[in-house]
Each structure stands twice: as structure tokens, then as C-alpha cells.
Amino acid sequence: MDTDEKQPVINTIMVLTEMDKSAKIAAEYALTLAQELKTNILLYNSFLSQSSPFEPMSGDTHATTIIQNSYDYLEKEVKRLQGILNSNQASFNPHIFYLSEEGELADNIFQVLKKESIMMIVKGGCFEHEEDDLLGIAFQTILKKVRIPILIVPEYR
């Protein structure tokens, strides 16, 4: 037996989350895909911590609050998705993990793609207000440069 034999790489579906209803729907859709494709799930949140000069909190306090809120949300979301898995008694249970980073969304995603075996990006499509932009400038940059499938899940399906 060859002890240097490499373990198979398990691909991962990256779910972009903005901590809203559409992100939860996208995560549920990604969970179904992951079970079928036998992949893992990465819940991903990117944020900017620069506070406005009009905000009462100092920059450090503001950044700490944003980071903590992000981690709290992501931990709850992992538990929620694991609860769905447990109730479905699926034949394959994907490993669900999360990452939250400060910085520009596009730059952060490109760095994650270099480190992880991401096979697809899933994003919720949200139009709670008529002026909402489904594909903001950062996401348009991602669409132009990323060479993997990107799936946008409608909020109402």
C-alpha cells in the first residue's frame, strides 16, 4: 500500500451571506446542492469596518461590534443548517464552516479562492426595495474575474 497516496479533495460551495433573508434561502439551496454533489459548505461574510464620521462609536469599537455580529450570525446559521440536515437524515452530511473577513468583497473572495477548493459561489438575490442593486459594483467585478459557476438564488422561490 502506498502511504503517500493523496486523499481526495472535497470541493466546497461558497455561500455569500449578508445576514439577511435572501442569504438564508441561498444557504438552504446550497445545502441541498451540497448533499447531492457531496461537497462542503463555506458560509462567507465580508465587511468593511470603517466607521462614518457621523457614527458615535470609535473605529475600534465599531469594528469589534461588526466582527462579533458577523461571527454570532454565522455560528447561528451553521447550527440552523445542521438542524435541517439532522431532520432530513440525509445520506451525506456536508461539513459546514464559516469565514468572516474585513475588506473589499471581491479582493477577499479572490484570496479565499486561492486557498480553498471552491467549486461554486452561491448568493441570495434580494429586492426588498425597488432601488436595490442585485449585482453591485463589487459583485460585477467578481463576475468578470471568477472562473467558477456563480448561482444567484431568488428570494422568493
Residue pairs with C-beta under 8 A, 6 or more apart in sequence:
9 117
10 38
10 39
10 40
10 95
10 117
11 37
11 39
11 40
11 117
11 118
11 119
12 39
12 40
12 41
12 42
12 116
12 117
12 118
12 119
13 30
13 33
13 34
13 37
13 39
13 40
13 41
13 42
13 118
13 119
13 120
13 121
13 122
14 42
14 44
14 109
14 112
14 116
14 118
14 120
14 121
14 122
15 23
15 26
15 27
15 30
15 41
15 42
15 43
15 44
15 121
15 122
15 123
16 23
16 26
16 44
16 45
16 46
16 105
16 109
16 121
16 122
16 123
16 124
17 23
17 26
17 27
17 43
17 44
17 45
17 73
17 74
17 77
17 124
18 45
18 124
18 126
19 45
19 69
19 70
19 73
20 124
20 126
21 124
21 126
21 155
22 124
22 125
22 126
22 153
22 155
23 124
24 77
24 80
24 124
25 124
25 153
25 154
25 155
25 157
26 122
26 123
26 124
26 153
27 41
27 43
27 77
27 81
27 122
28 81
28 84
29 122
29 151
29 153
29 157
30 41
30 122
31 41
31 81
31 84
31 85
31 94
31 96
33 39
33 120
33 122
34 40
34 41
34 92
34 94
35 85
35 88
35 90
35 91
35 92
35 93
35 94
37 119
38 92
38 94
39 94
39 119
40 94
40 95
40 96
40 97
41 81
41 94
41 95
41 96
41 97
42 97
42 98
42 99
42 112
42 116
42 118
43 74
43 77
43 78
43 96
43 97
43 98
43 99
44 98
44 99
44 100
44 109
44 112
45 70
45 73
45 74
45 98
45 99
45 100
45 101
46 100
46 101
46 102
46 103
46 104
46 105
46 108
46 109
47 66
47 67
47 70
47 100
47 101
47 102
48 102
48 103
48 104
49 59
49 62
49 63
49 66
49 67
49 102
50 59
51 57
51 58
51 59
51 62
51 63
55 62
57 65
63 102
66 102
67 100
67 102
70 100
71 98
71 100
74 98
74 100
75 98
77 98
78 96
78 97
78 98
81 96
82 96
85 93
85 94
99 112
101 108
104 138
105 138
105 139
105 142
106 138
106 139
106 141
106 142
106 145
109 121
109 142
109 146
110 145
110 146
112 118
113 146
113 148
118 148
119 148
119 149
120 148
120 149
120 150
120 151
121 142
121 146
121 148
121 149
121 150
121 151
122 150
122 151
122 152
122 153
123 139
123 150
123 151
123 152
123 153
124 152
124 153
124 155
125 134
125 152
125 153
125 154
125 155
126 132
126 134
126 155
127 134
127 155
128 155
134 152
135 143
142 150
143 150
